[in-house]
Amino acid sequence: MHNLRNNFFASYGVGDHFFVYYSAGVCALIILLQLGAVAFGIAIGLLAVGVSAGVAGSSNFERLPSSALILVVSYGGLFNDFRLSALVVVAAIGLTPLIAVIDRGGPSSSLLQSMRIIKVWLPAGVAASSLTTLAVRDVASVGLFLVLIYFHDLGLKLFVHEGLQRRLAPLAALCGALAVLWTSVQISISPISPQQYWLFACLLGITIPLGRSAMQLFIFREKQKDLLHASHALAAPLWTAAVVALTL
């Protein structure tokens, strides 16, 4: 149990690898938000392909289908239609086994290959699609979400030492992100009203840890610290759903 707990806290954090590029990517996305949803959507789709490449296999066959599916799912969000986006995701899931069969012979190996492809494109594609759709409707909410997740991941990176400090890293990172959210609400630069603060605070407090934990279950241990989109995987679609539901 002690080793399991230590392994969890060690893998839950954000490694140094590519974090500088992650920071530059967040800044670029926020700048592109000012140019419009199309520019943002194209960019976030390409970034989703880039961050997912680290968890894909080494062969081109394992990377190319996943990259193509990420782009198709992500760019589906530009049509600003959640039903269409859902159909695109379902169609992509249906196509994945067919892609796997081309390379693999037996049913068991095809199933395993399908899971390898899905775990690469599904989290990144759905997160990018959700934020792209939200960018069409509410640019400010997308910018705020990106900033909150960035401060959360930055907090995880700062708590890299052994012992109690590492064990408290998830809690400290969440508290930092929620403090930024509270500040944005209080000085009225957030599209979220003070009455809605606790709703979104609870949403982030639940979906970020769950998303990161779920990603750890599907990604090889040596790849876990390169999951720069792990915090977005579950939080992005639910954040989008909450913002849209409250603005209907």
C-alpha positions in Angstrom: 0.0 0.0 0.0 2.8 2.4 0.9 4.6 1.8 -2.5 1.3 2.2 -4.3 0.7 5.5 -2.7 4.2 6.7 -3.5 3.9 5.6 -7.1 0.6 7.5 -7.4 2.0 10.8 -6.1 5.1 10.4 -8.2 3.1 9.9 -11.5 0.4 12.4 -10.7 2.7 15.3 -11.0 3.9 17.1 -14.1 7.4 16.3 -15.3 9.9 18.8 -16.7 9.8 17.3 -20.1 8.2 19.6 -22.6 6.7 21.9 -19.9 8.3 25.0 -21.5 6.6 24.1 -24.8 3.3 23.6 -22.9 3.6 27.1 -21.5 4.3 28.6 -24.9 1.4 26.6 -26.3 -1.1 28.0 -23.8 0.1 31.6 -24.5 -0.3 31.0 -28.2 -3.8 29.6 -27.8 -4.9 32.6 -25.8 -3.5 35.0 -28.4 -5.2 33.0 -31.2 -8.5 33.3 -29.3 -8.4 37.0 -30.1 -8.2 36.1 -33.9 -11.3 34.0 -33.8 -12.6 30.5 -33.1 -11.4 29.2 -36.5 -7.8 30.1 -35.8 -8.0 28.8 -32.3 -9.7 25.6 -33.4 -7.1 24.8 -36.0 -4.3 25.5 -33.6 -5.7 23.5 -30.7 -6.2 20.5 -33.0 -2.6 20.6 -34.1 -1.5 21.0 -30.5 -3.6 18.0 -29.5 -1.8 16.0 -32.1 1.5 17.1 -30.8 0.9 16.4 -27.1 -0.6 13.0 -28.0 2.3 11.9 -30.1 4.3 11.2 -26.9 1.9 8.5 -25.8 1.5 6.9 -29.2 3.5 4.0 -30.5 6.8 4.4 -32.3 5.6 3.2 -35.7 4.0 5.5 -38.2 0.9 3.2 -38.4 0.3 3.7 -34.7 0.7 7.5 -34.9 -0.9 8.5 -38.2 -4.4 7.1 -37.6 -4.5 8.6 -34.1 -3.4 12.0 -35.4 -6.0 11.9 -38.2 -8.8 11.0 -35.8 -7.8 13.7 -33.4 -8.0 16.3 -36.2 -11.3 15.1 -37.4 -12.9 15.1 -33.9 -11.3 18.4 -33.0 -12.3 20.2 -36.1 -15.8 18.9 -35.8 -16.2 21.4 -33.0 -15.9 24.3 -35.5 -19.5 23.5 -36.6 -20.8 24.6 -33.2 -23.2 21.6 -33.0 -22.8 19.2 -30.0 -24.9 16.6 -31.7 -22.7 16.6 -34.7 -19.6 16.5 -32.5 -21.0 13.5 -30.7 -21.7 11.7 -34.0 -18.2 12.4 -35.1 -16.8 10.9 -31.9 -19.0 7.8 -32.3 -18.0 7.4 -35.9 -14.3 7.7 -35.0 -14.7 5.0 -32.3 -16.4 2.8 -34.9 -13.6 3.3 -37.4 -10.9 2.5 -34.9 -11.3 -1.3 -34.9 -11.3 -1.2 -38.7 -8.0 0.6 -38.7 -6.6 -1.8 -36.2 -7.6 -4.8 -38.3 -5.6 -3.6 -41.3 -2.4 -4.0 -39.3 -3.3 -6.9 -37.0 -4.5 -10.4 -37.9 -6.1 -12.0 -34.9 -9.2 -10.6 -33.0 -7.4 -10.4 -29.7 -4.5 -8.4 -31.2 -6.9 -6.2 -33.1 -8.8 -5.4 -29.9 -5.5 -4.5 -28.2 -4.4 -2.3 -31.1 -7.8 -0.6 -31.1 -7.4 0.3 -27.4 -4.0 1.6 -28.0 -5.3 3.9 -30.8 -8.3 5.0 -28.8 -6.4 6.0 -25.7 -4.3 8.3 -27.8 -6.9 10.2 -29.8 -10.1 10.1 -27.6 -9.0 12.3 -24.6 -7.1 14.8 -26.7 -9.7 14.9 -29.5 -12.8 15.4 -27.2 -11.0 18.0 -25.1 -10.0 20.0 -28.2 -13.4 19.6 -29.8 -15.2 20.9 -26.6 -13.0 23.9 -26.3 -13.3 24.7 -30.0 -17.1 24.6 -29.7 -17.0 26.8 -26.6 -14.7 29.3 -28.4 -17.4 29.8 -31.0 -19.9 30.7 -28.2 -17.9 32.2 -25.4 -14.2 33.2 -25.9 -13.8 34.4 -22.4 -14.7 31.1 -20.8 -12.2 29.3 -23.0 -9.4 31.7 -22.0 -10.3 31.4 -18.3 -10.3 27.6 -18.5 -6.9 27.5 -20.2 -5.4 29.8 -17.5 -6.9 27.9 -14.6 -5.6 24.5 -15.9 -2.2 26.1 -16.6 -1.9 27.4 -13.0 -3.0 24.0 -11.7 -0.3 22.2 -13.7 2.3 24.8 -12.8 1.5 24.1 -9.2 2.1 20.4 -9.7 5.4 21.1 -11.4 6.6 23.3 -8.5 6.0 20.5 -5.9 8.6 18.1 -7.3 10.4 17.3 -4.1 10.1 14.1 -2.1 8.0 13.6 1.1 5.0 15.5 2.4 5.4 18.3 -0.2 4.8 15.9 -3.1 1.9 14.3 -1.4 0.2 17.7 -0.9 0.9 18.7 -4.5 -2.5 17.8 -5.9 -4.3 19.7 -3.2 -2.0 22.7 -3.4 -2.4 22.8 -7.2 -6.2 22.7 -7.0 -6.2 25.4 -4.3 -4.1 27.6 -6.5 -6.3 27.2 -9.5 -9.5 27.9 -7.4 -7.8 31.0 -5.9 -7.2 32.3 -9.4 -10.9 31.5 -10.3 -12.1 33.3 -7.2 -10.0 36.3 -7.9 -11.2 36.6 -11.5 -14.8 36.4 -10.2 -14.3 39.1 -7.6 -12.7 41.6 -9.9 -15.3 40.9 -12.6 -13.0 39.8 -15.3 -14.6 36.3 -15.4 -17.7 35.4 -17.3 -18.7 33.4 -14.2 -20.9 35.2 -11.7 -20.2 35.1 -7.9 -23.2 33.0 -7.4 -21.8 30.4 -9.9 -18.3 30.2 -8.3 -18.9 27.2 -6.1 -20.4 25.3 -9.0 -17.4 25.7 -11.2 -15.0 25.3 -8.2 -16.5 21.9 -7.5 -16.5 21.0 -11.1 -12.8 21.7 -11.4 -12.0 20.1 -8.0 -13.6 16.8 -9.2 -12.9 16.6 -12.9 -9.2 17.5 -12.9 -8.1 14.8 -10.4 -10.4 12.2 -12.0 -9.2 13.0 -15.4 -5.5 12.8 -14.4 -6.2 9.5 -12.5 -8.1 8.0 -15.4 -5.3 8.9 -17.9 -2.8 7.1 -15.6 -4.8 3.9 -15.9 -4.5 3.8 -19.7 -0.9 5.2 -20.3 2.3 3.3 -19.8 4.1 4.4 -16.6 7.1 5.8 -18.5 4.9 8.1 -20.5 2.7 9.4 -17.6 4.7 12.5 -16.8 4.5 13.7 -20.5 0.7 13.8 -20.3 0.4 17.6 -20.7 -3.3 17.2 -21.6 -4.3 15.0 -18.7 -5.8 17.8 -16.7 -7.9 18.8 -19.7 -9.2 15.3 -20.6 -12.3 15.3 -18.4 -12.5 18.9 -17.3 -12.7 20.5 -20.7 -15.9 18.7 -21.9 -17.7 19.2 -18.6 -16.6 22.8 -18.3 -18.0 23.4 -21.7 -21.2 21.7 -20.9 -21.6 23.7 -17.7 -20.9 27.0 -19.4 -23.3 26.3 -22.2 -26.0 25.0 -19.9 -25.9 28.1 -17.7 -26.0 30.5 -20.7 -29.0 28.8 -22.6 
